[in-house]
Amino acid sequence: MTSAIGPSTALTPFPDHTQLPESDGTFVKNWQEHPQRILLTESITPVLKQLHHEGQYCIGQDLGIYWRLTSSTKKI
């Protein structure tokens, strides 16, 4: 039986926090950014207040999302 993922397509481990870029040096010029930020913050705040009565939570903004595609292999 052979593997569907060979050495050339093997996934590498996720980088840790020290290996992620903090900035790409460009400014976002998107007029939707500020209203979206307000909408998302206002919509999640009541849920966070309910879950964390003491007020110990943080909402991050202007963040990058890191992801990668993975493939699943099924053995028959």
N, CA, C and O atoms as a Tripos MOL2 file, in Angstrom:
@<TRIPOS>MOLECULE
protein
  304   303    76     0     0
PROTEIN
NO_CHARGES

@<TRIPOS>ATOM
      1 N           0.8510   -1.1790    0.0000 N.3       1 MET1
      2 CA          0.0000    0.0000    0.0000 C.3       1 MET1
      3 C           0.8910    1.2350    0.0000 C.2       1 MET1
      4 O           1.9100    1.2740    0.6900 O.2       1 MET1
      5 N           0.5050    2.2330   -0.7700 N.am      2 THR2
      6 CA          1.2980    3.4470   -0.8390 C.3       2 THR2
      7 C           0.5430    4.6070   -0.2040 C.2       2 THR2
      8 O          -0.6820    4.5930   -0.0890 O.2       2 THR2
      9 N           1.2960    5.5840    0.1950 N.am      3 SER3
     10 CA          0.7150    6.7660    0.8220 C.3       3 SER3
     11 C           0.3480    7.7810   -0.2580 C.2       3 SER3
     12 O           1.0510    7.9180   -1.2600 O.2       3 SER3
     13 N          -0.7580    8.4890   -0.0440 N.am      4 ALA4
     14 CA         -1.1770    9.5240   -0.9920 C.3       4 ALA4
     15 C          -0.3290   10.7790   -0.8500 C.2       4 ALA4
     16 O          -0.2920   11.6140   -1.7540 O.2       4 ALA4
     17 N           0.3510   10.9140    0.2830 N.am      5 ILE5
     18 CA          1.1960   12.0880    0.5050 C.3       5 ILE5
     19 C           2.6480   11.6460    0.4450 C.2       5 ILE5
     20 O           3.1250   10.9130    1.3110 O.2       5 ILE5
     21 N           3.3390   12.0990   -0.5830 N.am      6 GLY6
     22 CA          4.7460   11.7800   -0.7320 C.3       6 GLY6
     23 C           5.6130   12.8360   -0.0840 C.2       6 GLY6
     24 O           5.0900   13.8070    0.4630 O.2       6 GLY6
     25 N           6.9140   12.6740   -0.1300 N.am      7 PRO7
     26 CA          7.8110   13.6380    0.4990 C.3       7 PRO7
     27 C           7.6640   15.0520   -0.0500 C.2       7 PRO7
     28 O           7.8420   16.0190    0.6900 O.2       7 PRO7
     29 N           7.3440   15.1890   -1.3330 N.am      8 SER8
     30 CA          7.2390   16.5260   -1.9080 C.3       8 SER8
     31 C           5.9490   17.2380   -1.5000 C.2       8 SER8
     32 O           5.8730   18.4640   -1.5830 O.2       8 SER8
     33 N           4.9330   16.4870   -1.0590 N.am      9 THR9
     34 CA          3.6630   17.1090   -0.6780 C.3       9 THR9
     35 C           3.3940   17.0260    0.8170 C.2       9 THR9
     36 O           2.3080   17.3820    1.2740 O.2       9 THR9
     37 N           4.3730   16.5590    1.5800 N.am     10 ALA10
     38 CA          4.1860   16.4510    3.0300 C.3      10 ALA10
     39 C           3.9930   17.8380    3.6300 C.2      10 ALA10
     40 O           4.6330   18.8040    3.2130 O.2      10 ALA10
     41 N           3.1100   17.9220    4.6060 N.am     11 LEU11
     42 CA          2.8410   19.2010    5.2640 C.3      11 LEU11
     43 C           3.9140   19.5020    6.2970 C.2      11 LEU11
     44 O           4.3590   18.6110    7.0190 O.2      11 LEU11
     45 N           4.3190   20.7340    6.3620 N.am     12 THR12
     46 CA          5.3000   21.1430    7.3560 C.3      12 THR12
     47 C           4.5700   21.5780    8.6180 C.2      12 THR12
     48 O           3.4030   21.9640    8.5420 O.2      12 THR12
     49 N           5.2180   21.5280    9.7680 N.am     13 PRO13
     50 CA          4.5560   21.9470   11.0030 C.3      13 PRO13
     51 C           4.2330   23.4390   10.9820 C.2      13 PRO13
     52 O           4.8930   24.2220   10.2990 O.2      13 PRO13
     53 N           3.2030   23.8160   11.7440 N.am     14 PHE14
     54 CA          2.8680   25.2280   11.8520 C.3      14 PHE14
     55 C           4.0120   25.9790   12.5150 C.2      14 PHE14
     56 O           4.6640   25.4340   13.4060 O.2      14 PHE14
     57 N           4.2730   27.2150   12.1020 N.am     15 PRO15
     58 CA          5.3000   28.0100   12.7850 C.3      15 PRO15
     59 C           4.8200   28.4150   14.1720 C.2      15 PRO15
     60 O           3.6160   28.4800   14.4210 O.2      15 PRO15
     61 N           5.7530   28.6860   15.0700 N.am     16 ASP16
     62 CA          5.3520   29.1790   16.3800 C.3      16 ASP16
     63 C           5.2290   30.7030   16.3280 C.2      16 ASP16
     64 O           5.4580   31.3090   15.2810 O.2      16 ASP16
     65 N           4.8720   31.3150   17.4410 N.am     17 HIS17
     66 CA          4.6080   32.7510   17.4620 C.3      17 HIS17
     67 C           5.8280   33.5970   17.1020 C.2      17 HIS17
     68 O           5.6710   34.7360   16.6620 O.2      17 HIS17
     69 N           7.0390   33.0670   17.2780 N.am     18 THR18
     70 CA          8.2340   33.8510   16.9580 C.3      18 THR18
     71 C           8.5410   33.8540   15.4700 C.2      18 THR18
     72 O           9.3310   34.6760   15.0040 O.2      18 THR18
     73 N           7.9330   32.9530   14.7230 N.am     19 GLN19
     74 CA          8.2060   32.8390   13.2960 C.3      19 GLN19
     75 C           7.1490   33.5220   12.4240 C.2      19 GLN19
     76 O           7.3140   33.5960   11.2060 O.2      19 GLN19
     77 N           6.0680   34.0200   13.0270 N.am     20 LEU20
     78 CA          5.0180   34.6670   12.2580 C.3      20 LEU20
     79 C           5.3580   36.1320   12.0140 C.2      20 LEU20
     80 O           5.8700   36.8010   12.9110 O.2      20 LEU20
     81 N           5.0850   36.6350   10.8270 N.am     21 PRO21
     82 CA          5.3660   38.0590   10.5700 C.3      21 PRO21
     83 C           4.4110   38.9380   11.3640 C.2      21 PRO21
     84 O           3.2390   38.5990   11.5260 O.2      21 PRO21
     85 N           4.9060   40.0530   11.8520 N.am     22 GLU22
     86 CA          4.0420   40.9780   12.5930 C.3      22 GLU22
     87 C           3.5290   42.0880   11.6970 C.2      22 GLU22
     88 O           2.5550   42.7570   12.0430 O.2      22 GLU22
     89 N           4.1560   42.2960   10.5640 N.am     23 SER23
     90 CA          3.7210   43.3440    9.6490 C.3      23 SER23
     91 C           4.3250   43.0700    8.2860 C.2      23 SER23
     92 O           5.4290   42.5360    8.1780 O.2      23 SER23
     93 N           3.5970   43.4360    7.2540 N.am     24 ASP24
     94 CA          4.1730   43.3250    5.9240 C.3      24 ASP24
     95 C           4.5830   44.6880    5.3820 C.2      24 ASP24
     96 O           5.0110   44.8130    4.2340 O.2      24 ASP24
     97 N           4.4420   45.7210    6.2360 N.am     25 GLY25
     98 CA          4.8930   47.0440    5.8640 C.3      25 GLY25
     99 C           3.9270   47.8510    5.0160 C.2      25 GLY25
    100 O           4.2470   48.9630    4.5940 O.2      25 GLY25
    101 N           2.7430   47.2990    4.7610 N.am     26 THR26
    102 CA          1.7740   48.0390    3.9480 C.3      26 THR26
    103 C           0.5850   48.4500    4.8050 C.2      26 THR26
    104 O           0.2440   47.7810    5.7800 O.2      26 THR26
    105 N          -0.0320   49.5460    4.4310 N.am     27 PHE27
    106 CA         -1.2080   50.0270    5.1310 C.3      27 PHE27
    107 C          -2.4540   49.5280    4.4170 C.2      27 PHE27
    108 O          -2.4950   49.4670    3.1880 O.2      27 PHE27
    109 N          -3.4570   49.1760    5.1850 N.am     28 VAL28
    110 CA         -4.7160   48.7510    4.6060 C.3      28 VAL28
    111 C          -5.5100   49.9910    4.2300 C.2      28 VAL28
    112 O          -5.7430   50.8710    5.0580 O.2      28 VAL28
    113 N          -5.9120   50.0460    2.9920 N.am     29 LYS29
    114 CA         -6.7100   51.1800    2.5250 C.3      29 LYS29
    115 C          -8.0780   50.6470    2.1280 C.2      29 LYS29
    116 O          -8.4130   50.5470    0.9480 O.2      29 LYS29
    117 N          -8.8450   50.3140    3.1350 N.am     30 ASN30
    118 CA        -10.1370   49.7010    2.9090 C.3      30 ASN30
    119 C         -11.1690   50.4870    3.7020 C.2      30 ASN30
    120 O         -11.1110   50.4990    4.9320 O.2      30 ASN30
    121 N         -12.0930   51.1290    3.0480 N.am     31 TRP31
    122 CA        -13.0790   51.9530    3.7450 C.3      31 TRP31
    123 C         -14.0050   51.1220    4.6090 C.2      31 TRP31
    124 O         -14.6490   51.6610    5.5090 O.2      31 TRP31
    125 N         -14.0910   49.8110    4.3570 N.am     32 GLN32
    126 CA        -14.9710   48.9380    5.1330 C.3      32 GLN32
    127 C         -14.3400   48.4780    6.4460 C.2      32 GLN32
    128 O         -15.0410   47.9740    7.3230 O.2      32 GLN32
    129 N         -13.0570   48.6400    6.5860 N.am     33 GLU33
    130 CA        -12.3460   48.0980    7.7470 C.3      33 GLU33
    131 C         -12.8780   48.6450    9.0690 C.2      33 GLU33
    132 O         -13.1760   47.8680    9.9750 O.2      33 GLU33
    133 N         -13.0000   49.9380    9.1940 N.am     34 HIS34
    134 CA        -13.4410   50.5240   10.4600 C.3      34 HIS34
    135 C         -14.8820   50.1360   10.8100 C.2      34 HIS34
    136 O         -15.1130   49.7050   11.9390 O.2      34 HIS34
    137 N         -15.8610   50.2640    9.9100 N.am     35 PRO35
    138 CA        -17.2230   49.8320   10.2570 C.3      35 PRO35
    139 C         -17.3230   48.3420   10.5840 C.2      35 PRO35
    140 O         -18.0790   47.9540   11.4740 O.2      35 PRO35
    141 N         -16.5690   47.5090    9.8740 N.am     36 GLN36
    142 CA        -16.5840   46.0680   10.1580 C.3      36 GLN36
    143 C         -16.0240   45.7870   11.5480 C.2      36 GLN36
    144 O         -16.5510   44.9510   12.2810 O.2      36 GLN36
    145 N         -14.9570   46.4900   11.9010 N.am     37 ARG37
    146 CA        -14.3470   46.3160   13.2160 C.3      37 ARG37
    147 C         -15.3460   46.6630   14.3200 C.2      37 ARG37
    148 O         -15.4610   45.9390   15.3080 O.2      37 ARG37
    149 N         -16.0610   47.7650   14.1490 N.am     38 ILE38
    150 CA        -17.0600   48.1860   15.1390 C.3      38 ILE38
    151 C         -18.1880   47.1610   15.2290 C.2      38 ILE38
    152 O         -18.5950   46.7760   16.3250 O.2      38 ILE38
    153 N         -18.6900   46.7250   14.0850 N.am     39 LEU39
    154 CA        -19.7790   45.7570   14.0590 C.3      39 LEU39
    155 C         -19.3880   44.4430   14.7310 C.2      39 LEU39
    156 O         -20.1470   43.9050   15.5370 O.2      39 LEU39
    157 N         -18.2250   43.9350   14.4030 N.am     40 LEU40
    158 CA        -17.7870   42.6720   14.9910 C.3      40 LEU40
    159 C         -17.5420   42.8010   16.4970 C.2      40 LEU40
    160 O         -17.9030   41.9090   17.2640 O.2      40 LEU40
    161 N         -16.9320   43.9030   16.9140 N.am     41 THR41
    162 CA        -16.6660   44.1150   18.3400 C.3      41 THR41
    163 C         -17.9690   44.2560   19.1190 C.2      41 THR41
    164 O         -18.1180   43.6600   20.1860 O.2      41 THR41
    165 N         -18.9120   45.0390   18.5990 N.am     42 GLU42
    166 CA        -20.1850   45.2300   19.3020 C.3      42 GLU42
    167 C         -21.0090   43.9480   19.3500 C.2      42 GLU42
    168 O         -21.7560   43.7280   20.3040 O.2      42 GLU42
    169 N         -20.8820   43.1070   18.3370 N.am     43 SER43
    170 CA        -21.6740   41.8740   18.3310 C.3      43 SER43
    171 C         -21.1110   40.8060   19.2670 C.2      43 SER43
    172 O         -21.8800   40.0160   19.8140 O.2      43 SER43
    173 N         -19.8130   40.7610   19.4650 N.am     44 ILE44
    174 CA        -19.2220   39.7300   20.3190 C.3      44 ILE44
    175 C         -19.1160   40.1600   21.7800 C.2      44 ILE44
    176 O         -19.0240   39.3040   22.6600 O.2      44 ILE44
    177 N         -19.1280   41.4670   22.0590 N.am     45 THR45
    178 CA        -18.9550   41.9560   23.4250 C.3      45 THR45
    179 C         -20.0020   41.4200   24.4060 C.2      45 THR45
    180 O         -19.6140   41.0010   25.4960 O.2      45 THR45
    181 N         -21.3070   41.4060   24.0910 N.am     46 PRO46
    182 CA        -22.2780   40.8650   25.0480 C.3      46 PRO46
    183 C         -22.0200   39.3950   25.4010 C.2      46 PRO46
    184 O         -22.2200   38.9840   26.5430 O.2      46 PRO46
    185 N         -21.5830   38.6210   24.4340 N.am     47 VAL47
    186 CA        -21.2820   37.2120   24.6910 C.3      47 VAL47
    187 C         -20.0700   37.0910   25.6090 C.2      47 VAL47
    188 O         -20.0700   36.2840   26.5390 O.2      47 VAL47
    189 N         -19.0390   37.8910   25.3510 N.am     48 LEU48
    190 CA        -17.8540   37.8480   26.2030 C.3      48 LEU48
    191 C         -18.1630   38.3020   27.6250 C.2      48 LEU48
    192 O         -17.6460   37.7270   28.5830 O.2      48 LEU48
    193 N         -18.9960   39.3220   27.7720 N.am     49 LYS49
    194 CA        -19.3770   39.7810   29.1090 C.3      49 LYS49
    195 C         -20.1510   38.7120   29.8630 C.2      49 LYS49
    196 O         -20.0130   38.5800   31.0790 O.2      49 LYS49
    197 N         -20.9620   37.9520   29.1430 N.am     50 GLN50
    198 CA        -21.7220   36.8760   29.7770 C.3      50 GLN50
    199 C         -20.8110   35.7230   30.1930 C.2      50 GLN50
    200 O         -21.0100   35.1190   31.2470 O.2      50 GLN50
    201 N         -19.8370   35.4270   29.3810 N.am     51 LEU51
    202 CA        -18.9100   34.3290   29.6890 C.3      51 LEU51
    203 C         -17.8650   34.7150   30.7320 C.2      51 LEU51
    204 O         -17.4280   33.8760   31.5190 O.2      51 LEU51
    205 N         -17.4700   35.9770   30.7350 N.am     52 HIS52
    206 CA        -16.3990   36.4480   31.6160 C.3      52 HIS52
    207 C         -16.9170   37.6310   32.4360 C.2      52 HIS52
    208 O         -16.6670   38.7890   32.1020 O.2      52 HIS52
    209 N         -17.6350   37.3230   33.5060 N.am     53 HIS53
    210 CA        -18.2670   38.3530   34.3350 C.3      53 HIS53
    211 C         -17.2640   39.3480   34.9040 C.2      53 HIS53
    212 O         -17.5970   40.5100   35.1320 O.2      53 HIS53
    213 N         -16.0440   38.8940   35.1310 N.am     54 GLU54
    214 CA        -15.0320   39.7570   35.7330 C.3      54 GLU54
    215 C         -14.4310   40.7430   34.7310 C.2      54 GLU54
    216 O         -13.6540   41.6170   35.1160 O.2      54 GLU54
    217 N         -14.7830   40.6100   33.4480 N.am     55 GLY55
    218 CA        -14.2850   41.5370   32.4340 C.3      55 GLY55
    219 C         -12.8920   41.2290   31.9270 C.2      55 GLY55
    220 O         -12.2580   42.0810   31.3050 O.2      55 GLY55
    221 N         -12.4050   40.0240   32.1810 N.am     56 GLN56
    222 CA        -11.0540   39.6510   31.7650 C.3      56 GLN56
    223 C         -11.0930   38.9770   30.3930 C.2      56 GLN56
    224 O         -11.0640   37.7500   30.2950 O.2      56 GLN56
    225 N         -11.1590   39.7750   29.3520 N.am     57 TYR57
    226 CA        -11.0940   39.2750   27.9910 C.3      57 TYR57
    227 C         -10.4620   40.3400   27.1120 C.2      57 TYR57
    228 O         -10.3420   41.5010   27.5020 O.2      57 TYR57
    229 N         -10.0670   39.9280   25.9390 N.am     58 CYS58
    230 CA         -9.4090   40.8520   25.0130 C.3      58 CYS58
    231 C          -9.9820   40.6200   23.6220 C.2      58 CYS58
    232 O         -10.2190   39.4810   23.2200 O.2      58 CYS58
    233 N         -10.1980   41.6920   22.9010 N.am     59 ILE59
    234 CA        -10.6460   41.6110   21.5180 C.3      59 ILE59
    235 C          -9.5330   42.1790   20.6500 C.2      59 ILE59
    236 O          -9.1820   43.3530   20.7730 O.2      59 ILE59
    237 N          -8.9850   41.3560   19.7830 N.am     60 GLY60
    238 CA         -7.9150   41.8070   18.8950 C.3      60 GLY60
    239 C          -8.4800   42.3360   17.5910 C.2      60 GLY60
    240 O          -9.4660   41.8150   17.0700 O.2      60 GLY60
    241 N          -7.8550   43.3620   17.0740 N.am     61 GLN61
    242 CA         -8.2660   43.9390   15.7950 C.3      61 GLN61
    243 C          -7.0400   44.1220   14.9220 C.2      61 GLN61
    244 O          -5.9120   44.1800   15.4110 O.2      61 GLN61
    245 N          -7.2770   44.2110   13.6360 N.am     62 ASP62
    246 CA         -6.1910   44.3380   12.6560 C.3      62 ASP62
    247 C          -5.2090   43.1620   12.7700 C.2      62 ASP62
    248 O          -3.9940   43.3510   12.8270 O.2      62 ASP62
    249 N          -5.7590   41.9650   12.7990 N.am     63 LEU63
    250 CA         -4.9430   40.7710   12.9450 C.3      63 LEU63
    251 C          -4.9300   39.9640   11.6650 C.2      63 LEU63
    252 O          -5.8890   39.9820   10.8940 O.2      63 LEU63
    253 N          -3.8540   39.2690   11.4510 N.am     64 GLY64
    254 CA         -3.7910   38.3530   10.3260 C.3      64 GLY64
    255 C          -4.2850   36.9840   10.7560 C.2      64 GLY64
    256 O          -4.1900   36.6140   11.9260 O.2      64 GLY64
    257 N          -4.8010   36.2500    9.8150 N.am     65 ILE65
    258 CA         -5.2430   34.8820   10.0830 C.3      65 ILE65
    259 C          -4.3400   33.9660    9.2790 C.2      65 ILE65
    260 O          -4.2320   34.1030    8.0600 O.2      65 ILE65
    261 N          -3.6980   33.0440    9.9530 N.am     66 TYR66
    262 CA         -2.7940   32.1180    9.3070 C.3      66 TYR66
    263 C          -3.5080   30.7870    9.1340 C.2      66 TYR66
    264 O          -4.1620   30.3020   10.0570 O.2      66 TYR66
    265 N          -3.3830   30.1990    7.9590 N.am     67 TRP67
    266 CA         -4.0510   28.9540    7.6720 C.3      67 TRP67
    267 C          -3.2840   28.2150    6.5970 C.2      67 TRP67
    268 O          -2.3960   28.7670    5.9480 O.2      67 TRP67
    269 N          -3.6410   26.9690    6.4250 N.am     68 ARG68
    270 CA         -3.0920   26.1910    5.3230 C.3      68 ARG68
    271 C          -4.1130   25.1340    4.9270 C.2      68 ARG68
    272 O          -4.9190   24.6890    5.7440 O.2      68 ARG68
    273 N          -4.0640   24.7530    3.6910 N.am     69 LEU69
    274 CA         -4.9260   23.6860    3.2070 C.3      69 LEU69
    275 C          -4.3220   22.3580    3.5890 C.2      69 LEU69
    276 O          -3.1040   22.1830    3.5500 O.2      69 LEU69
    277 N          -5.1620   21.4360    3.9540 N.am     70 THR70
    278 CA         -4.6950   20.0890    4.2530 C.3      70 THR70
    279 C          -5.4780   19.1180    3.3900 C.2      70 THR70
    280 O          -6.5870   19.4160    2.9450 O.2      70 THR70
    281 N          -4.9160   18.0060    3.1690 N.am     71 SER71
    282 CA         -5.6320   16.9670    2.4330 C.3      71 SER71
    283 C          -5.7890   15.7690    3.3530 C.2      71 SER71
    284 O          -4.8870   15.4320    4.1200 O.2      71 SER71
    285 N          -6.9240   15.1490    3.2660 N.am     72 SER72
    286 CA         -7.1420   13.9490    4.0680 C.3      72 SER72
    287 C          -6.8970   12.7430    3.1960 C.2      72 SER72
    288 O          -7.2560   12.7140    2.0190 O.2      72 SER72
    289 N          -6.2810   11.7540    3.7930 N.am     73 THR73
    290 CA         -6.0400   10.5170    3.0560 C.3      73 THR73
    291 C          -6.8430    9.4290    3.7200 C.2      73 THR73
    292 O          -6.8250    9.2850    4.9420 O.2      73 THR73
    293 N          -7.5400    8.6720    2.9220 N.am     74 LYS74
    294 CA         -8.3340    7.5610    3.4220 C.3      74 LYS74
    295 C          -7.6990    6.2580    2.9750 C.2      74 LYS74
    296 O          -7.3750    6.0780    1.8010 O.2      74 LYS74
    297 N          -7.5290    5.3730    3.9050 N.am     75 LYS75
    298 CA         -6.9940    4.0570    3.5670 C.3      75 LYS75
    299 C          -8.1640    3.0930    3.4420 C.2      75 LYS75
    300 O          -9.0110    2.9970    4.3300 O.2      75 LYS75
    301 N          -8.1920    2.3990    2.3480 N.am     76 ILE76
    302 CA         -9.2970    1.4580    2.1070 C.3      76 ILE76
    303 C          -8.8070    0.0470    2.3080 C.2      76 ILE76
    304 O          -9.5770   -0.9010    2.1550 O.2      76 ILE76
@<TRIPOS>BOND
     1     1     2 1
     2     2     3 1
     3     3     4 2
     4     3     5 am
     5     5     6 1
     6     6     7 1
     7     7     8 2
     8     7     9 am
     9     9    10 1
    10    10    11 1
    11    11    12 2
    12    11    13 am
    13    13    14 1
    14    14    15 1
    15    15    16 2
    16    15    17 am
    17    17    18 1
    18    18    19 1
    19    19    20 2
    20    19    21 am
    21    21    22 1
    22    22    23 1
    23    23    24 2
    24    23    25 am
    25    25    26 1
    26    26    27 1
    27    27    28 2
    28    27    29 am
    29    29    30 1
    30    30    31 1
    31    31    32 2
    32    31    33 am
    33    33    34 1
    34    34    35 1
    35    35    36 2
    36    35    37 am
    37    37    38 1
    38    38    39 1
    39    39    40 2
    40    39    41 am
    41    41    42 1
    42    42    43 1
    43    43    44 2
    44    43    45 am
    45    45    46 1
    46    46    47 1
    47    47    48 2
    48    47    49 am
    49    49    50 1
    50    50    51 1
    51    51    52 2
    52    51    53 am
    53    53    54 1
    54    54    55 1
    55    55    56 2
    56    55    57 am
    57    57    58 1
    58    58    59 1
    59    59    60 2
    60    59    61 am
    61    61    62 1
    62    62    63 1
    63    63    64 2
    64    63    65 am
    65    65    66 1
    66    66    67 1
    67    67    68 2
    68    67    69 am
    69    69    70 1
    70    70    71 1
    71    71    72 2
    72    71    73 am
    73    73    74 1
    74    74    75 1
    75    75    76 2
    76    75    77 am
    77    77    78 1
    78    78    79 1
    79    79    80 2
    80    79    81 am
    81    81    82 1
    82    82    83 1
    83    83    84 2
    84    83    85 am
    85    85    86 1
    86    86    87 1
    87    87    88 2
    88    87    89 am
    89    89    90 1
    90    90    91 1
    91    91    92 2
    92    91    93 am
    93    93    94 1
    94    94    95 1
    95    95    96 2
    96    95    97 am
    97    97    98 1
    98    98    99 1
    99    99   100 2
   100    99   101 am
   101   101   102 1
   102   102   103 1
   103   103   104 2
   104   103   105 am
   105   105   106 1
   106   106   107 1
   107   107   108 2
   108   107   109 am
   109   109   110 1
   110   110   111 1
   111   111   112 2
   112   111   113 am
   113   113   114 1
   114   114   115 1
   115   115   116 2
   116   115   117 am
   117   117   118 1
   118   118   119 1
   119   119   120 2
   120   119   121 am
   121   121   122 1
   122   122   123 1
   123   123   124 2
   124   123   125 am
   125   125   126 1
   126   126   127 1
   127   127   128 2
   128   127   129 am
   129   129   130 1
   130   130   131 1
   131   131   132 2
   132   131   133 am
   133   133   134 1
   134   134   135 1
   135   135   136 2
   136   135   137 am
   137   137   138 1
   138   138   139 1
   139   139   140 2
   140   139   141 am
   141   141   142 1
   142   142   143 1
   143   143   144 2
   144   143   145 am
   145   145   146 1
   146   146   147 1
   147   147   148 2
   148   147   149 am
   149   149   150 1
   150   150   151 1
   151   151   152 2
   152   151   153 am
   153   153   154 1
   154   154   155 1
   155   155   156 2
   156   155   157 am
   157   157   158 1
   158   158   159 1
   159   159   160 2
   160   159   161 am
   161   161   162 1
   162   162   163 1
   163   163   164 2
   164   163   165 am
   165   165   166 1
   166   166   167 1
   167   167   168 2
   168   167   169 am
   169   169   170 1
   170   170   171 1
   171   171   172 2
   172   171   173 am
   173   173   174 1
   174   174   175 1
   175   175   176 2
   176   175   177 am
   177   177   178 1
   178   178   179 1
   179   179   180 2
   180   179   181 am
   181   181   182 1
   182   182   183 1
   183   183   184 2
   184   183   185 am
   185   185   186 1
   186   186   187 1
   187   187   188 2
   188   187   189 am
   189   189   190 1
   190   190   191 1
   191   191   192 2
   192   191   193 am
   193   193   194 1
   194   194   195 1
   195   195   196 2
   196   195   197 am
   197   197   198 1
   198   198   199 1
   199   199   200 2
   200   199   201 am
   201   201   202 1
   202   202   203 1
   203   203   204 2
   204   203   205 am
   205   205   206 1
   206   206   207 1
   207   207   208 2
   208   207   209 am
   209   209   210 1
   210   210   211 1
   211   211   212 2
   212   211   213 am
   213   213   214 1
   214   214   215 1
   215   215   216 2
   216   215   217 am
   217   217   218 1
   218   218   219 1
   219   219   220 2
   220   219   221 am
   221   221   222 1
   222   222   223 1
   223   223   224 2
   224   223   225 am
   225   225   226 1
   226   226   227 1
   227   227   228 2
   228   227   229 am
   229   229   230 1
   230   230   231 1
   231   231   232 2
   232   231   233 am
   233   233   234 1
   234   234   235 1
   235   235   236 2
   236   235   237 am
   237   237   238 1
   238   238   239 1
   239   239   240 2
   240   239   241 am
   241   241   242 1
   242   242   243 1
   243   243   244 2
   244   243   245 am
   245   245   246 1
   246   246   247 1
   247   247   248 2
   248   247   249 am
   249   249   250 1
   250   250   251 1
   251   251   252 2
   252   251   253 am
   253   253   254 1
   254   254   255 1
   255   255   256 2
   256   255   257 am
   257   257   258 1
   258   258   259 1
   259   259   260 2
   260   259   261 am
   261   261   262 1
   262   262   263 1
   263   263   264 2
   264   263   265 am
   265   265   266 1
   266   266   267 1
   267   267   268 2
   268   267   269 am
   269   269   270 1
   270   270   271 1
   271   271   272 2
   272   271   273 am
   273   273   274 1
   274   274   275 1
   275   275   276 2
   276   275   277 am
   277   277   278 1
   278   278   279 1
   279   279   280 2
   280   279   281 am
   281   281   282 1
   282   282   283 1
   283   283   284 2
   284   283   285 am
   285   285   286 1
   286   286   287 1
   287   287   288 2
   288   287   289 am
   289   289   290 1
   290   290   291 1
   291   291   292 2
   292   291   293 am
   293   293   294 1
   294   294   295 1
   295   295   296 2
   296   295   297 am
   297   297   298 1
   298   298   299 1
   299   299   300 2
   300   299   301 am
   301   301   302 1
   302   302   303 1
   303   303   304 2
@<TRIPOS>SUBSTRUCTURE
     1 MET1         2 RESIDUE 1 A MET
     2 THR2         6 RESIDUE 1 A THR
     3 SER3        10 RESIDUE 1 A SER
     4 ALA4        14 RESIDUE 1 A ALA
     5 ILE5        18 RESIDUE 1 A ILE
     6 GLY6        22 RESIDUE 1 A GLY
     7 PRO7        26 RESIDUE 1 A PRO
     8 SER8        30 RESIDUE 1 A SER
     9 THR9        34 RESIDUE 1 A THR
    10 ALA10       38 RESIDUE 1 A ALA
    11 LEU11       42 RESIDUE 1 A LEU
    12 THR12       46 RESIDUE 1 A THR
    13 PRO13       50 RESIDUE 1 A PRO
    14 PHE14       54 RESIDUE 1 A PHE
    15 PRO15       58 RESIDUE 1 A PRO
    16 ASP16       62 RESIDUE 1 A ASP
    17 HIS17       66 RESIDUE 1 A HIS
    18 THR18       70 RESIDUE 1 A THR
    19 GLN19       74 RESIDUE 1 A GLN
    20 LEU20       78 RESIDUE 1 A LEU
    21 PRO21       82 RESIDUE 1 A PRO
    22 GLU22       86 RESIDUE 1 A GLU
    23 SER23       90 RESIDUE 1 A SER
    24 ASP24       94 RESIDUE 1 A ASP
    25 GLY25       98 RESIDUE 1 A GLY
    26 THR26      102 RESIDUE 1 A THR
    27 PHE27      106 RESIDUE 1 A PHE
    28 VAL28      110 RESIDUE 1 A VAL
    29 LYS29      114 RESIDUE 1 A LYS
    30 ASN30      118 RESIDUE 1 A ASN
    31 TRP31      122 RESIDUE 1 A TRP
    32 GLN32      126 RESIDUE 1 A GLN
    33 GLU33      130 RESIDUE 1 A GLU
    34 HIS34      134 RESIDUE 1 A HIS
    35 PRO35      138 RESIDUE 1 A PRO
    36 GLN36      142 RESIDUE 1 A GLN
    37 ARG37      146 RESIDUE 1 A ARG
    38 ILE38      150 RESIDUE 1 A ILE
    39 LEU39      154 RESIDUE 1 A LEU
    40 LEU40      158 RESIDUE 1 A LEU
    41 THR41      162 RESIDUE 1 A THR
    42 GLU42      166 RESIDUE 1 A GLU
    43 SER43      170 RESIDUE 1 A SER
    44 ILE44      174 RESIDUE 1 A ILE
    45 THR45      178 RESIDUE 1 A THR
    46 PRO46      182 RESIDUE 1 A PRO
    47 VAL47      186 RESIDUE 1 A VAL
    48 LEU48      190 RESIDUE 1 A LEU
    49 LYS49      194 RESIDUE 1 A LYS
    50 GLN50      198 RESIDUE 1 A GLN
    51 LEU51      202 RESIDUE 1 A LEU
    52 HIS52      206 RESIDUE 1 A HIS
    53 HIS53      210 RESIDUE 1 A HIS
    54 GLU54      214 RESIDUE 1 A GLU
    55 GLY55      218 RESIDUE 1 A GLY
    56 GLN56      222 RESIDUE 1 A GLN
    57 TYR57      226 RESIDUE 1 A TYR
    58 CYS58      230 RESIDUE 1 A CYS
    59 ILE59      234 RESIDUE 1 A ILE
    60 GLY60      238 RESIDUE 1 A GLY
    61 GLN61      242 RESIDUE 1 A GLN
    62 ASP62      246 RESIDUE 1 A ASP
    63 LEU63      250 RESIDUE 1 A LEU
    64 GLY64      254 RESIDUE 1 A GLY
    65 ILE65      258 RESIDUE 1 A ILE
    66 TYR66      262 RESIDUE 1 A TYR
    67 TRP67      266 RESIDUE 1 A TRP
    68 ARG68      270 RESIDUE 1 A ARG
    69 LEU69      274 RESIDUE 1 A LEU
    70 THR70      278 RESIDUE 1 A THR
    71 SER71      282 RESIDUE 1 A SER
    72 SER72      286 RESIDUE 1 A SER
    73 THR73      290 RESIDUE 1 A THR
    74 LYS74      294 RESIDUE 1 A LYS
    75 LYS75      298 RESIDUE 1 A LYS
    76 ILE76      302 RESIDUE 1 A ILE
